[in-house]
Amino acid sequence: MNKLTLQFGALTIAAALTFAFTSCSSSSDDPMAQQPIEEPTNPVPQTIQITVGAGIENGASTRSTVETTGEGTSTTRTLKFTNGDKLYVTGTVEEGKILAGFLEIDNTSFSVGTSATFTGTYTSTNGSEFSNATGLHVYQYDTDSKKYLTVSHTFGTTDPLGECTYVSALLVHDGTIDNLEIDPGLSYAQLMPMYTNFLVTTGDNLVNELMTKRLYVSGPYSDSKFSLAAAETKYCSPIFNCNISGLAASTTYQVEHIFGTENWTTSVGEVKTDGSGKATFAYYISNMKDDTEYSHAIRFKPSSGDWYKIDLRDKKFTNKVYNVTRTLTTDNTDPDTPGRPTFTGITAPQPNAKGGYIFNNEATFTLSGTSIGYYFRFKKAAIITLNGFSATYNAFNSGLWGFFDCDDDLTLALEGNNAITCKNKDQCIYVFGQMYLTGSIGAKLTVTCKSYTSKGIQADRGLSKPKVSVSEPTNNGDGTYSWTYTVHE
């Protein structure tokens, strides 16, 4: 059997994906959300042609090999640029202003290899929304429209990237721009990108397909060149090449990778089994600590019915491709298979494939019962009653700040005893507007998370709880802390 080798280089700063998932702990960490756009009286129009080099770094120290059993030799795979590739570039112009946009590969001088030239144009504009069109602009978060909009900016040289700080680029593989997710409505994300998932299910060679369509390859800018790699120094992005039988036939499953004593959970994408219950797919985990032993498992979550889990046991993964071939039985039924929360006041909605209940409009309803693995995202104001409700949401690198994630004001009314646990989050509830906590006398809410200072709730515009007291923190001895909020007279 052949062994397979990947070649990548070391990255000297954290990859953009890791940055996009970093949680802020207070409103002072988010200057864009507070600052209005300021325009000069007579902005000077400016257009600058940009040409930069980019290289996919290689080296023996970062070479990785497919681990298989049996006889065979190693085959080296080197990721190379393709005609049609793009770079998505971001940089900080000054506090609150972001340079962002796309550069295209220079087809006139392109030849397949690990280095290439990319070109594009910076244009000074005002008031336009973010788009995937080629070119770079300066953006600032507009508190009225609650989106990043272009602002007029004049650079002092013909090297806009050189005038910025924290400049990085993501390789946008040819034909994959629609897989890229950039949300101009999230002020804290600062126009950082992410792929919609890290998994492929089609193609003659799934590992090749993953490397050329989904693999997150990024790096910093120096001396007019980007140095790109799949993981930063001392970290790795292992690839898992999976052939799984024994699942339900013709069924869609959300695949999660679970690792570590904290059960860090990363949702990697969806697979659909064939008529015999077989799923064939490949995925990767971005920026895992290199050569560090963790317990690992792969979870399969259907829209209804039992979850399944494959225990990979304690392993030290590194930049390698790992073959996983299993046939599942009832012994693989996941004991964490959840019962969904009970809704009162509305018809129970269907969660998305990642376990998210997403509300685009204002919402008012009651939650009771038990929720395990699901989360709530409110894009407008919400009034939620918790009545004997218990929730556990321990996803790792989900892009959310807690079990409740609200872009507007959130009111929680408590009835009876309630609990929310988010052991891998800095808080259980993150509200970008104002948070109101109220309820019946004696009602309680116990929140458990990993930050000692958050008290389980982060509200950018303040927490209003005039008739609610909060207990001193309880150290749970596992890296988490708990607080109990109690409604009094």
N, C-alpha and C positions, 0 to 999 in steps of 0.2 A: 504493500500500500504506500502511496506517495505521501511524503511529508511536505508541508506547504510553508513558505516563508514570506513574511511581510517585512518591508523596510520602511521605517519612519525615522524622523529625527527628533531631537529634544527641543522642547518649547520653553523659552525662558520666562514667559509670563503665563498666568492662568488663561486657559482657553476661553473664548467668548461665551460658550455655553455655560461653563461654570460660573462666570460672572453674572450671567442673566438670572441664575437661580439663587444668587446670594441675597439673603433676607436683610432688609433694613430694620433697625430696631427703634427708630424714633423719627418724627417728622423732620428733625434737623438733618437726617441723612438724605433727604429728598428735596434739594433746593429748587428743582424745577417746578415742583407742585405749588410753590408759594410765590414765584416771581412772574409778574406780568411781562409781556413782550415789549421791549423798548426799541423803537425805530429811530434812526437818525432823521433829521428834518429833510435832508436831501441826500439819500443814500447814493453812493457811486456805483453804477452798474459795473459788473466785473465778470469776465469769462476767462478761465485759465485752462489750457490744455495740460493734462497730467499724464506722464509716462513713468511707470515704475517697473522694476524687476521683481520676480517672485521665484523662490526655489523650494522644492520639497526636499527637506534635508534627509540624508541617508547616512548610515554608519553602522559598523559592526555592533556597537554598544546598544543599538536600538533594534537590531534585527530580531525577528520573531518567527517561530516555527510552528506549524500545525503538529499537534501531538496525536499520533495514532499508534495503534499496536500492530505488530507484525513486521514483516520485512519491507524494505523500501529505502529510497534516498530522499533527500531534501530538495525542494524546488523553490527557488527564490522568486518572490513577487515584488515588483517595485511599482508603486503608484506613480503614474506620470500624468502630465497635463494633456488635455484633449482639446482639439479645435472646437471652440464653443464654450469653453470654461469662462467663468467670471470670478471676480473678487468682490465680495461685499465688504466695504471699508467703513470703519467708524473711528472717530477721534474727538477729543474734547478741545473745542476752540477756546472757550473760557467758561467760567462757572455758569451753568445753565444752558450752554449752547453746544450742540453736537454737529460735527461734520459727518455725513453719512451718505452712502450711495454705492453705485456699482461701477466697476471698471471691466472692460472687455479685453479678452486676449487679443494680441496683435497678430492677426492672421497673415499679414504680409511677410512677417519674419518667423512664423511659427514652424517648428519641427518637433515631433513627439519627443519628449524628454522630461527631466525633472527640473528644468528651468524654463522660464518664459517671460515675455514682456506684456504688460497690461496697460491699456490706455483708456482715457475718458476725459470728461470736461467738468470742471467746477463752474457753476453758474450762480450768480447772486440773484435770488428771487425773493419775493415777499408774499406770504399768505397762502402758499400752495400746500396741499396735503402730501404726505409721503406716498411715493409710488415705486414700483419695481422698474421703472424706466431707467435706462443707462444714464449715468451722470451722477455728480455729487452736488449737494446743497447743504447749507447750514440750517439747522432746525432748533427751535426752542418750544418748550411746552406752553401752550396757550390755555390759561385757566378758564376762559369763556367757552371755547369749543371742546375743552378737555382732550386735546390732541396735540401732537407735535406738528407745527407748521413751519414753513420756510421763513427765514428772516434775512434781510439784506445784510451782507457782511463783506467788507473789503479786506483782503489779505495784503500784507505788506510786501510779499515776494511772489515769485511764480511757483513756489513749492508749498501749497496749502497744508499738505500732510506734515511737512517739517515744522510748521508753526503750531501744530496741535500737540497735545500730550495724550498718553494712553492710546496710541494709534495701533489698531490691529486689523487683520483681514481674515475673512472666512472664504475658503475655496467653495464656490458654487459650481458643482459639477455640471457638465453640459446637460441641458434638458431637465434640470431639477429645480428651477427657480420656483415652480409652483409648490414644491415640497417645503419651501422656506417660510417660516412664520415670523413676521415682524409686526408687532402691534403698536401703532402710533398713539393708541389711547392709554397706554401704560406709562405713566411718567417715570416710575422708578426703574423701568427696564432700559431706558435711555437708548431706544431703537436697536437694542441688541437682538440678534437673530437666533432662532433655533429651528432644527428640522422637526416636522410634525411627528415623526417617529424614527426609530433607529433599527428598523426591521424590513427585510425583503422576503417575498414569498414566490416571486416569479423570476425566470431567467434560466439559461442553460447551466450557468455556474453561479450559485447563490452568493458565494464569497466575493467573486468578481463584481457581481451586481451591487452588493453592499458597499464595496470599496469605491465604486465609481458613481453611486447614486445617493448614498446616505451617510457615508463616513464623514464625521466632523473634523475637518483639517483646517487649522488656523494658526496664526502666529503674529509676531510683532514687526514693527517697521523700523528700519535703521539704514542709513546711508542709501536712501532711495530704493530699498529692497525689502520685501517681506520674506521672512523665513517661516515656512509652514510645516506643521507636524500634527500627528493625530493625538498627541498627549504631551503634557508638560513634563519637565524633568522630574524623575522619581515617581511618575504616574504612568499608567498604561490604559489602553483601550482594547481589551480582549474581545475577540469575535467568537461567537458560538454558532456552529453549523449543526442544525438540529433536524432529526428525523424521528418523529414521535408518533406511535400508534396507540390504539386503545381508547381514544377519545370518542365522543359522540359523533355520528356521521353527519356530514353536511352542516356543521355547526360553526359559528364564529366565536372565537375566544380572544379575550384581551390577554396578552402575555406580559408578565411582570418578572423581573429578576430581583430576588431577595438575597441580601447578604449581611453578614456582621451580627454581633450580639444584639444590636439595636433593631434588627430586622429592617434595615434600610431597604426601601422598595422603589424600584424604577420601572415605570410603565414603558415598554419598548415598542408596542404596536399590536395590530390585530392579525390573526391567522384564521383561515377557514379550512376545516378538514374536508377530505374527499368523501366519497360514498362509503368508504370502509372505516372512516374515523382516523385517518392518517393526516398529519400535518408536517410539511417540510418547509423550513424557513431558516434564515440566518439573521442574527442581530449582534449589536455590540454594546458595551457599557463604556461611556466616556469618562476619562480621568479617574480611574480607580487607582488606589495606592499600589505601586508596583511591588510584586514579590512579597506581599503581605498576606498572611493566612487569615481567611475568613471562612465562616460557614456560608454555603451558597445553596440556593434552590431556585427553580423555575416554576412559576404559578400560571395556571390557565383558568380564566374567569369567563364563563358564558354569561349571556344576558339574564338567564335564569337557570336554576338547577345547581348541582354540586360543582364546587371548584375542585381542581386537581393540582397536585404539587409534586415535582421531581426533586428529591434531595440529592444535591451534588456533593454533600459532605464538606469537610474542611479542606480547602485548597489554597495554594498560592498561585494566583493567576498573574500573568504578565502579558506583554504584547505578542500573543499567540492566537492561533485559530484552534478552537477546541471542538471536536466532534462529539455530539451528544445523541446517542441512539437508544431509545427506550420504548418498551411496550407497557402501557399503564394498566393497572388493575384496580380493584376496589381499595387496595392498600394505599393507593396514591390519592384517595379522597382527602381534600384539605380540611383539617379540623376548624380552620378559620372561615369556612364558608358562611357568609353572613345571611341574616334575615334583614331585609330592607327596613328602613324606618317607616313608621305609620304616620300618614298625613291625615289631618282633619281640617276641613274648611276649603279644600280644593281636591280635585281628582288627582290621585297620586301620579306624578309625572314619571317618565322613563329616564333613568340615568344614561349618560353617554357611555362609550366603550371604556372610558377610564374610571368610571364610577362617579362621575360628576353630575349633580343636579344643577343645571344652569338656568338662571332666570334673567331674561333680557328686559323684563318690565317690572314695575313695582309689584311686590308680593306680600300677602298676609295669610298666614296659616299656622297650624299647631303641629308640632312634632312630638311623638311619643314612641315607646318601644325601644328597640336596640338597632344601632347602625354600626357596622364594622366594614371599613374599607371605602366607604362612600364619603363625598364631600359636597359642600354647597358653595356656589358662586353667584352672588347677586350683583348685577350690573347697574341696578337702580335701588332706591330706598326699599327697605323691607321691614316688616313688623312680624316677628316670629315668637310664638309661645312655645316654651319647652315644658312638657307635662310628664314627669316620670321618664325622662329621656336619657339614654346612655349612648355615647358615640365614641368610637375609636378610629382614628385616622393617622396611620404611621408612615405614610408614603414618604420616600426620600427623593429629593430632586424632582418634585412634581411641578414646580413653577408656581405653586400656591403658597400662601403664607400660613394657612391654618385650615381647620375644618370648615369654619365660616370665613369666607373671603368676600368683602363687600366694597364696591367702588363708590358707594354713596353712604347715606346715614342708615344705621341699623339699630332697631329696637328689639331687645330680648325681654319677654315677660316670663317670669318663672312661676311654675306651679309644682309643688311636691319636690322630690329630690332628683337632681339631674347631674350628669357628669360628661365631660368631654376630655379625651386623652389624645394628645398629639406628641408622642415622645420624641419624634425627630424634628419637631418644629420649635421655633423660639416662642411661639404663642399658639393658642387654640383658635383665637378669633382675631382677624386683622380687618380693620375698617378704615377706609381712606377718608370717610366723612366723620360724623360724630356718632358715638355709641351711647345708647340709653339702656340702662339696666333697671328693671322694675319687677313687680310681681306681687303675689299674695304673701301675707305675713308668715314667716317661718319657712318659706320656700328657699331652696338652696341650689347652687351650681358649683360643682367642684371641677376645676380645670387643672390639667397636668401637661407640662411641656418641659423643654430642656433649658430654657433661659431663666436664671434666678431673678432677673430684674423686671421682666415683662409682666409678672403676676397673671400670665395666661391670656391677657387681653391687650391688644395694641390698637389705639384709635388715634389717627393723625390729628383730628380736630377735637379730641378730648373725650373722656369717659364721664358721663353724667349718671350718678348713682346716689341721689340724696337720701334714700331710705334703704340703702344696701351697705352692709359692712363686709370687709374682707379679712380673712384670717391671716396669721403669720404663715410664712412658707413652710411646708413639710419637705424635708430632703428624703427622697425615696430610696437613696443609695444606689440607683442605677443610672445616674446622670440626669434625672428628672426631678422636678419640684411640683408641688401641688398647693393650690389655694382654694378655699371655700368662700363663695360669696353668699351671704344670707340676707334675706329681706326682713326688715324689722319695722316697728311702728314709726 
